[in-house]
Amino acid sequence: MATRREKREQEKEINYFVEFLKIQKHFFKELTNKLKKVKDHRSQNYITYGSEIILFTILLKNMTGLKSMRSMSDGFNKEECIENIRTVLDLEFLEELPHYDTINDFLSRLEVTELEEIRNYMIKELLKKKCFDSYRIEGKYWGVIIDGTGVHTFHEKHCDHCLRRNSTNKETGEIKTTYMHHVLEAKLVVGDMVFSISSEFIENESEDVTKQDCELKAFHRLAKKLKQTFKRLPICIIGDSLYACESVFSRCDEYKWKYLCRFKEGRIKSIASEFKSIKEGTKSKAGSSFLGK
């Protein structure tokens, strides 16, 4: 068995770019063509770099763990890197890679659905390869975790779609408003890895809404997108106690999905009562009804 030092020495000999290309060639043969077809909404008269160059560059940035756009521009604009990308993308000429300002301008105009289509393609290719079949629940259902997460927080209003949260200072009585942007994510669970397969922003339609958007409202929009994209995929929704409610259960039943939700006492009082009765070994009317199903 190799020691840790020997493993580190072996890793130095690995060409990770070549390994990345092997994975791309095996799993995602059409990825480059998909990148080329992404619509560029910048002025066509001033375009130097095609969408495939920009998207492939940002993909490599994320793959290599670079944390800033500036470090990407500084680190990638070397002859060897430029030539490798030119070869991979089958370009006749590539003098240098795009500056991060160019990339940011491209991304700011990009339609979200363009990237979602590429993600859908990649996930479907992985499923076709059946390399994750052993991680199915009961050998059939694909576990999909649903959970919301914060993306940005502001002390001042960012836009009309911001979520708002008010808090009161106990000493002064002053009300403070925090503005937020959240997103609801659906992630495919395969062992100790997760893959994002769908996203839905939790945001207000306008500033003057009487009732703000929330995770449960966003869930139904996300579920609809999931069903449209993966029509026949046997799914088991996995969520925390927030999703243990009739509207979520009904949606899952409609789509013929299974579901696993964390039990939290107080969320569904009838279930809590039945569970307590079963645990104590009593035969209450509710408990007997539950056991008979």
Stockholm file with secondary structure:
# STOCKHOLM 1.0

chainA/1-293         MATRREKREQEKEINYFVEFLKIQKHFFKELTNKLKKVKDHRSQNYITYGSEIILFTILLKNMTGLKSMRSMSDGFNKEECIENIRTVLDLEFLEELPHYDTINDFLSRLEVTELEEIRNYMIKELLKKKCFDSYRIEGKYWGVIIDGTGVHTFHEKHCDHCLRRNSTNKETGEIKTTYMHHVLEAKLVVGDMVFSISSEFIENESEDVTKQDCELKAFHRLAKKLKQTFKRLPICIIGDSLYACESVFSRCDEYKWKYLCRFKEGRIKSIASEFKSIKEGTKSKAGSSFLGK
#=GR chainA/1-293 SS CCCHHHHHHHHHTCCHHHHHHHHHHHHCTTHHHHHHTSCCCSCGGGCCSCHHHHHHHHHHHHHHTCCCHHHHHHHHCSHHHHHHHHHHTTCSCCCSCCCHHHHHHHHHHCCHHHHHHHHHHHHHHHHHHTTTGGGSBTTTBEEEEEEEEEEEEESSCCCTTCEEEEEECTTTCCEEEEEEEEEEEEEEEETTEEEEEEEEEECCSSTTCSSCCCHHHHHHHHHHHHHHHSTTCCEEEEECGGGCSHHHHHHHHHTTCEEEECCCTTSSHHHHHHHHHHHHTCCCHHHHHHHTC
#=GC SS_cons         CCCHHHHHHHHHTCCHHHHHHHHHHHHCTTHHHHHHTSCCCSCGGGCCSCHHHHHHHHHHHHHHTCCCHHHHHHHHCSHHHHHHHHHHTTCSCCCSCCCHHHHHHHHHHCCHHHHHHHHHHHHHHHHHHTTTGGGSBTTTBEEEEEEEEEEEEESSCCCTTCEEEEEECTTTCCEEEEEEEEEEEEEEEETTEEEEEEEEEECCSSTTCSSCCCHHHHHHHHHHHHHHHSTTCCEEEEECGGGCSHHHHHHHHHTTCEEEECCCTTSSHHHHHHHHHHHHTCCCHHHHHHHTC
//
